[in-house]
């Protein structure tokens, strides 16, 4: 059975019981792929510009439930882990009462690898995302702990050491990436 890296949408990567990145397989991996496809904005995945339904972008728009459902069905048809037959059943329900705000999508589909019928409900509430921002010191401490725990002997990470300089450079890049992410979601 093929495994994917376990990653919940808008969350951090997690460590598994052996210290490696956590992995998911089977129907959990299929669900993870579907969520990624439906919540990714078209054009954001640089290797496949038509990948993604961009559902959060429909929050606050007068887009019809029928149109949103058609987009979801089209994306589900492109997902290799979803069986073509029976055709996925998609329903969209506005949850805020205005007809233009938050909504939820309920999808019933056949999981292609195991042939089992699956139902999932995805609440779509807009572009709110909990970001776990870290300071330079936090990034540096985590990287230092990771290096020390992976080494068979004590590593010199004192101020002025070459490895410390490399870790500080990486922490600076991490801060810059955080800034790009925050700027993108404003």
ABEGO torsion letter per residue (X at the ends): XBBBBBBBBGBBBBBBAAGBBBBBBEAAAAAAAAAAAAABBBGABAABAABEAGAAAABGBABBAAAAAAAAAAAAAABAABBAOBBBBBBBBBAAGAGABBBBBBBBBBBAAAGBBBBBBBBBAEABBBBBBBBAAAAAAAAAAAAAAABABBBBABBGBAAAAAAAAAAAAAAAAAAAAAAAAX
